[in-house]
Amino acid sequence: MILTRRTVIGGALAAAAASTVTLPASALSRLSNLAHLDFLRTSVSPPPAPGHTTFGSGPIGVLWTYADHQADGSYKRIGGGTYDPVTNTYGQGAYNADDIARAAVVYLRHWKQFGGSPDAARGLLRALTFLQSSNGNVVLWMQPDGTLNPSADPVELPDPSDSGPSYWLARTVWALGEGYAAFRHTDRAFAAFLRDRLELAIAALERQVLVRYGQYNVVDGRRLPAWLIVNGADATSEAVLGLSAYVQAGGSAKARRALARFAEGIAKMSAGSTREWPFRALMPWGESISDWHAWGAQMPSALAAASSALGARDLLTPAVGDAAGFTPLLMTAGGPDNGWLPVPIDRSQIAYGVDARLQGVLAVGLTHLAAFVAAWYFGGNHAGEPVYDATTGRTYDGISGDGVINRNSGAESSIHGQLSMLALDAHPDVARLTGTPSYDGLQIVEGESATGGQVVTPPSAWTGESQWSNGSYLSLDGTATWTVPPSAQPRLVLPVVNLVATANPARTTWTAGSRTLGTLTHVCGPQGISAAPGALQPLTLAGALPAGATSLTAKSTSAAQVDAVLLVPTVSSLRIGNAVLLVSLDTHPRVMPGKRAYTYDAAGKLVARGRALVVPGGFTVVLG
C-alpha cells in the first residue's frame, strides 16, 4: 500500500505532520490518459436538419456510446439498441448528447490542466450544439451518418426528443458553461457562440422549470422543491456545475439567478441526521423520499461550486453533510453502491457513481476520505482488482454486487473514470490505497427471515418510487423474532417499514431480550405526487441493540409491513491495506486503536490528529 506523497490535513499541507514515502515510478506518473476516449471519438458530417446548426463548417466530433470487450482483448465500438445493417442505424443511435457533453468536459479539463490542443473539446462542443434545437432543448440520439433520431426504438422515457427539459439538457448546460470559461480568452468568437447557446438553454430552463420556483410538491407528507430539472437533484446538479463555471467566468445576471435558484432547490433535498436515514444525504429524486442512487449524484460538488461562484457559504452545509456524513457510511457499508432504495438493493458499482462520490468529497476538502473512494479504481473493491488501466485510459463498465467485473468499457464509464483521474492528478496529496477492502458496517436482515408473521411477495418488487428488498416483505399482526448476526459492539437498529397515510396506523414495539428498544408508528403524510401510496422508510429505534445480542423481536398492534432491518455498528469501519476509515454514530467520543490518525467532526472539520479518536457523527482516518 502507498499512503501518500504528502500527508495532508483538512486539505492544507501540514509540514509538522508530514510523512514522506518513496513511490514507485508508476505512482508518480500521470493517471489521466485519453487514449480510450480518443478511440471512442470519431467525426461525422450530419445532413441538414431544420432548427439545428453549429459553429463553423466541416465535420463535427462525436463519441460512440459503447465499447464491447472482444474475445481477443480488443474493443468494438457500437451504438445503442438493435443494429440494422441494411440501413446502418441503431434503435437508439450511435452517438448521444449525454456522452458528448460529458466527454467535452473531460477534454476541456484535460486541456486546462495539462495544455495541448483544444481541438477535441471544440469538435465535441460543435456536435453538442448541433444536437441543440432552436427552442433551447436538445435531441438525445444521432445515427452513424449524423441523422438525428428523436424517437428511439424501443420507446424511451423520458422522450429523447427536444420536447422538454431532460438530463441531456442539463449536461449540455454543464459542457457549455465549462466550454465558455475555457475558450473566452483563447477564442472569443467560439466562446461568444457557446455563450449564446448557453443562454438559449437557460431560457428553456426558465420557461420550463424555473417558472415553478418557490413552489413545492408534496411527497408522502414532505415538501420537496418543484423547480428541479426533471424533478431530479441529480440532473440539476450537473447543470449547476456548468452554471457555476459560467458565472465564475462573468456570466449573465440571468445565469446567476438560475444558478442561485437551482442550488437552493438541491440544498433542500438534504435529509436525515447523523443517526437517522439517509444520514444527511442529498436525495437525488424529487418524487421519492425512499430512493437514493449513486449515478449522477453530483449534488455535493455542485453545491460547493455554486457556493464559490455565488459567495454563498450556506450552500456548503448540505454539501458537507452529504460528503462527510453519508459518504463515509456508504463506504463502510460495502462501498459506492448504485442504489439504496431504501435498503442497499442495487449493490453494483459503476464509475458514474464512484466519480460523483469522489468529486463531492474533494470539493469540500476531505482528501483523507477521498483516498478510500478513489481506491475503488485501483482494486479496493468487491472484485479485488483494478477497474482502471492508466496505460490505456480504460475504465471498465462496473462491478456486480458479487464482485464480477464487466470488462466492457463504454463512453460513460470512460468519461467518469477520466474525470476522477483528472481530479486525482490535481490532488497528488490524496493517498493511493490498494488492497482488498474489509468492511464492518451496515448489515441487512430481511424481514421475511423472521419466525412469525406472513411473507408477502408483490407482483413487482418496484413500487413506483422505491423497492422491496429481496422482492418480498413480512406482514406482521402479532409477534415476530429475527436471528441477527453477532457483533462485539452496540448497533443502531433501523427497521425498514412501510409507512402509510391513515388515521389508524400500525404500531410496532421492538425488543432485544428484556430490553425495549423503541416503538414505531407506521404513518406518513399525504401521498402527493408520489407514484405509490405509502413510503418505505428506515426508522431509527431509540435504543441500541446491545453488544453480543443475536435476537430481535417485534410486536405489532395491527397489520404492519416490515421490509428489512438495518443494523449499523456505533463505530463502523473500512480497512484497505494498512489504512482504516472509522465512522461514528455513537453518542459520545471514543478512542480506538491507532496512533497516527486524523479525526473529523460531523461538520467535516479536522478536530484532532494523533491518537484514533472518533467523535459523534464524524469520521476518522487511521494510517499505519
N, C-alpha and C positions, 0 to 999 in steps of 0.2 A: 504493500500500500504506500502511496505517495501522499503525504499530508498536505504540503503547501509549498509554494515558492517563497511566500512571505506570510507570516501569521498576521491576520487582520482582525481587528476588534471593532465591532459595530460599524464596519465599512471604512474605518480610518486606520492607517498604519500605526501600530504601537510598537515602537522600537524597543521599549523596555521588555516587552513580552515576546519579541520576535524569535523565531526558531528557524534556522537555515537548514535546508535539506537539499542534498545533491540529487538532481533529477537526471534521468536518462535523456538522451538527445530527443527521443520521440516525444517526451513530455514537454520539451522546450519548444517544439515546432508548432506552427500554426495549426489549429484544429479545423478551421473553416476550409473547405475545399469545394469549389463549384463544379467539379468535373461531371458529376452525375446530373446535376441540374442542366449543365450545358448539353449533355446527351439527350435530355428530355426536350430541350428547346429546338424549335425549327422556325421557318418563316413561311408565310402564305400571302398571296395577293388576292384578297377577297373580292368577289364580284360586287358591283354596286348594290346597295341596299337603301331603300328610302329612309331618310332620317338618321343615317349613320355615316359619319365622316371621321377623319382623323387629321393629325398634323402632318403636313407634307405629303409626299407621294412615295411610291415604291412599296415593297413587301413589308409586312408588319411581323413582329416577333410573337410567337405563340409557344405553348407548352403542352406536350402530350400529358394526358390525365394519369395514365397508369403505366407501370413498367413491370411486366411479369417475369419472374425468375425462370430461366430455362434449365433443362437438364445438364447442359454443358457449362453452366455457371454464367452464361451471358444473360442479357435482359432484352425483352421485346417490348417496344412501345405500342400501347393500344389506347383506344378511346373507351367511352362508357356506353354500356348497352350492347345489344346484338349487332354484329357487323354484317353488312350486306355487301359482298364482294362485287356484285353486279353494278351497284350504284356508288360503291366506295363511301358508304355512310354508316354511321352508328345510330342505334336507337336514341341515344342521348347526343353524343357528339365526340369529336376528338379532343377539343380544347375547351376550356371553360373559364369564365371570368373570375371565379373564386381563386383558382390556382394562378392565373396570370397576374392578378392583383398582388397576391402574397409573394409570388416569385419576384415581382418588381421590387417589393420591399427588401427582399434578400439582396438583390443586385445593387439597389441604392445604398443599403447599409454597408455592403462589402466595398463599394466604390468609395464611400465616405471614410471608411475605416482604413482601407489599405491602398487607395488610389487605383490607378489603371484607367481603363476605358469605361465610359458610361453607356456604351452603345447597346449592351444587352438590356439595361434598365430602360433606355429610351425606346427600344423596339417593343418591349412588353407594355409600356405605358401607351404607346400608339395603338396597340391592339386593344387594350382595355378601353380606350376612349372610342374606338370603332364600335365596340360592343355596347357603348352607352347610346341611348336614344335621345332624340331632341327633347323628350319630356323629362330628362334627367335620370330616369331609371335605366336599368341595364339588362340586356339579354344574357342568359347564362351560357348557352351552348353554341359552339361553332363546329361545323363539319370539316373534314380534312382539306377541302378545297376553299375554305373560308366562308361558305354559306352559313348564314345564321339559322339556328334551329330553335325557335321559340316554343315548340310543342314536342316535348320528349315522348318517346315510346319505350316502356310503358309510361302512363301519365305520372307526373311528379307533382307532389305538393310540398311546399308552395310551388305555384306555376313558375317554370323557368323563363317565362317571357318578361318583357319590360312593363308588366301591367301594374306593378306596385312596389312598395318597399320590400327589401329582401336582404338576406345575408350578403349576396354578391354586390348589392348597392353599398352596404356598409363597408365591405372590403375594398370596393372601388374608392370610397372616401379615404380609407387608410392609405392606399397607394398614392392617390393624387396629392394628399397632404404631405406625405414624405417626399414625393416627387417634386412638388413645388419648392419645398425647403431646400432640396439638394441642388436644383438647377437654377435657382433665382440669381445666383452670382455668376454662373458659367455660361448659361444660355438663356438670356432674358426673353427671347421670343417664344421658346418652348415653355419656359416657366409661365409666361403670361397665358399661353394656351391651356396649360394644366390648371392654372388658377380659374380661368373661365369655366372649364369643365367641372371643377370642384364646386364653384358657386352654383352651377346648374344642378348638381347633385344635392347641395344644401337646400336649394329652393324646393326640390322634390320632397326632401325630408320635412321641410317646414309645412308644406300643404298637406302631406300625407300622414305625418307622425306628430310633429311638434304642435300641430293645431290642437292636440289633446293635452298640451302642457297644463299642469295643475289639476288634471282630472285623475281619478283613481278607479281601479277595478276592485271589486270585492272577490276574494278567492278564499273560500272556506272560512270566512269571517275576518280575513286580513285585508287591509287596504294596500294594494300594490300600484305603483305608478303606471298610468295608462299611456305614457309617451315614450315607451321604449320601442326600438325598431323591431318589427315582427314580435312584439311583446317579449323580447329577449334582452337581458342584460349582457348576454354573450355577444350577440350581433352588435349591439350598441357599443360595447367596449372596443370593438375593432374600429368602428367609425371614430370613436373618441381618440384613439391613437393617432389617426390621420388629422383630425381637427386640432389636436394639441400641437402637432408639428407645424400645421399651417398657422395657427395663432402665434406660436413662438416666432415664426418667420415673418410676422407682420400682417397676418390675415385680416379679413374684414371684420367689422362690427357684427355683421350677421353671423359669421362663423364663430365669433367669440360668444355670442348669445346662444347659439346652438350647442356649443361645447359645454357651457355652464349648465344648460338645462338637461342635456343628456347625462352629464356627470352626476348631477343631482339625482336623476332617476336611478342610476346604477347604485349610488350610495344608499338609497332607500331599500335596496334588496338585501342588505345585511340582516342576518337572522341568528337567533340563538344567543348563547352566552358562553362563558368559559366552561360551564358544566352542563349546558343544555344544547341538544342537537339543533342546528348543524354547527355548533361551536364557532359562531361568528363568521361563517362562510358567507360570501356574497352569492346569493342564489341566482342561477342563470336564466330561469324561465318565469315570466310574469303570469303564467296561468297555472302554476302549481306551487304549493308550499312544501312539497314532498320530494321534489326531483332536483338532485344536483348531478351535473355531469362535468367531466374534466375538459372535453374538447371545446375549444372556443372560449373557455372561461378566463378571458384576459382582463377581468374586472379589476383586480388589484393593480396591475401595471397601468391600466388605462386611467384609474383614479389618481395614481401617482403622477402620471404625465399631465393630466388635467390640473392637478394641484400646482404643479410647477408653472404651467402655461398661464393659469389664471391668478396665481398668487393666493390660492385658497387652501390654507393649511387644514381646514376642517375636513377636506376630502381624504386626507391621509389616514384619519382614524379608522374608517371602514376598510381601507386598503391594508393597513397594518393588522387589523383584526383578522382578516382573511389569511394573510400571509404568515403571521406569527401565531395565530390561534388554530385555524382549521388545517392548514397545510402540514404542520408537524404531526397532528393526529392522523391525517391521511397517510403520511409516510410510515408511521409506526404500525398502522393497521394492515400494511401489506404493500404500500407504495401507491403511485398515482393511478388508482383505479379509474376506469372510464365512467362508471355510474353508480352512485348511491341513490336508490330510488324508493324509499329512503334507506333500506338495508343495502349494504355493498353487494349488489347483484351482478353488475357488469364488471367483472374483475379483469377483463382485458385491459391492456395498457398500450397507448399509442403516442407517437411523438407530438401530435397536436395537443394532447392533454398535458404531457410532461413539459413541453415548452411553455405552456401557459403558467404552470406552477413555477417554473424556473424564472421566467420573466418577472412574475409577481414578487418573489422573494428578493430578487436582485433590485427591483425598482424601489424597495423600501430599505435597502442596505443590509439585508440579512445574509451576508456572504457565507457565514458558517453553515447556516441551514441550506444554502444553495448547493453546497457540496453533496449533500445527501440526495437532493433531487437530481442533480446532474449525473450522479453515479449510475442512474438507470441506463444511460447511453453506453457506459463503459463496462457493464457486467453486473452492476449492483441491482439485479432484477430477478424475477422468478426463474428465468432460464439460466442464470449464472453465466451468461455470455454477452459480449458486446453486441449492441444493435446499431452502432455507428462505426463506420470504417473511414478513418481520416485519409487513407491513401486513395480512396475513390470518391469521397464525399457522399457515400451512400448511407441512408438510414432505412432500416427495414420497416415494414408496414405494421409492426406491432408484435405483442406477445400475448398469447391467450392466458386465461386465468390459471391454467395448469402448466404454464411455462413453455409452451411451444411457440417458437419464433415463426412469424410469417415472413418468408425470405423475399417476397415481392418488395419493390421499392418505388412506389408511385410518387406523383408530384407532391401531394400534401405532406407525406412523411419526410420527403427530401427537403421540402421548404422549411418545415418546422425544426428539423434536425439542424439545418444551416442557421436558422435564427438563433437556436440555442448555442451553436458553436461560435457564432459571431459574438454573442453575449459573453461566453466564457473567454474568448480571445481578448475581449475588452476588460475582463476581470481576471487577470492572471493570479490574483490573490485567492481565488476560490480553489480549495483543495481538490485534488484529483483522487477520489476514493475508488478503490477496486476491491472486488471480492464478493462472494455470495452473501446476500443480506440475511440477517437473523432478526425475527420480529417477536416482540412481546407486547401486543396491543389489542385492539378491539377484536372480540370473538363473537360469533353468531350462533345462537341456539335457536333452531327452527321451532316455531310454535307447535307444529304437528308432531314433534318428537315427545310431547308430554304424555304422561299417563293420566287419562281423564279427558273429557271434552270430546268433540267430534271433528274429524278432519273434513274440510270442505275444499273442493277443487273447482274454482270458477271456470267457465268456458275459455276465458283468456286470462293469462297472468297480468296483462297490461290493463289497468283500469281506465285509461284515457288520460291520466295525469301522474300516475305512479305505477308501481309493480309489486305484486305479491311475491315475496321471497319464496323460491322453490315452487312457485305456481300454486301454492295452497295456503290455507290458514286454519287456525283452531277456533271453532265455535265453542265458546265456554259459557255454560249456565250451571255453575256448581264449582267444583274444585279440580284443579289440575296441578300436577307436580312434574318438574323437569329435573333431570340429572344434568349437571353442568360440569365442565372440566375444572379441576382444582387450580388454585393459584396461591402463591405464597404471600400475596398482598391483598388488601381490600379492593373491591371493584365497584364502580358505578354500575347500576342496573337501569337499563333503558328498555322497558317493554315497548315493542312496536305494535300499536293498536290502531284500529280503525275508528276514528272519531266521527261522530255523526251529528247532524243538526236536529235535535229532538228535545222535547220537554222532559222526556223520561230516559236519560242515557244510562247505559250500563256503568257499573262501578266495580272495580277490581281492587282487592286488598292483597298485597304481596308480602310473603313471609319467608324467612330462612330459619328453620328450626323454630325456636320460641320467639325469635326476634321479628317484629313487624317493620318492614322496610318502607311502606307507604301505601296510600290509597289513591287510585286514579279514577277520574270521571271521564268517560269516553264521549266527550262532546266537543263540537266545534261550532263556529258561527255559520251564517248563511252561505250556500254554495256559490252564489255569484256566477262568474264566468268559468269556473272550474268545470272540466269535462265530465266529472263523475261526482255523485253525492258522497259525502264523507271525505276524510283525509287520513292516509296512513301517516302516523307520526310516532317517532321515538320520544317517550316522555321519561325524564329522569326521576327515579324514586328518591325520596328524601334521605333514606338510609342506605349505606353501602353494604354490599354483600361481604360478610366477614372473610378474612383470610382463611383458607382451608375448606370453606364451605363447598359442598358438591350437590346441594339440593336447593331448589327454589319452588315455592308454591304460590298459586294464585287462586283466590276465591271470588266468584262473580255473583252479583245480586240478580243479574238478568243476562240475557244473551249478549256476550261480548265477543269481539273478533280480535284474536291475537295472531299477528303475522310471525313475529320472532321476538327474541330477547337479545339485546346487545349488552355485552359485558365489557367494560373498559377499565383496565387497571388504573389505580390512582396515579401511578407513575408508569407510563408505557415507554417502550424503548425500541430502537432500531440500531443494530450493530452492523457496520460494514468494515471489514478488516479490524483495525485497532481503534476505529472511531465509533463513538456511540452518541446517538441522539436520545435525550430523555425529555418526556413531555409530562407535565404535572397537572392533574385535575384534583389534587389534594386541596385541603382547606388550610394547610399550614406548610411552611418551608421544611424541607428535609435535606439532609446531607447524604449523598450517595457515594459509592466507591469511585475514586479517581482524584488526582491532584492537579491535573492540567485541564481545566475546564473553563467554559465561558457561559455565564448564566444570563438569560434574557427574561424580562418580566412579561406580563400579559400585554403591555404596550409596545413590545418589541425593543425595549431599551436594555442595553448591556448594564447589568446591576452588580455583577461580581465576576471575578476571574480567580483562578487558582483551584481551590477545592471544588468538588462537584456538588454545589448547592442547587436544588430545584425549588422554584417558588410557584405558588398557586397561579394557574393559568399561563405559565411561562414554559420555556424550553431551555435545555442546557445541552451543550456540545462538549463531550469529553474526548480528548485526543490522547492516544497512547495508553 
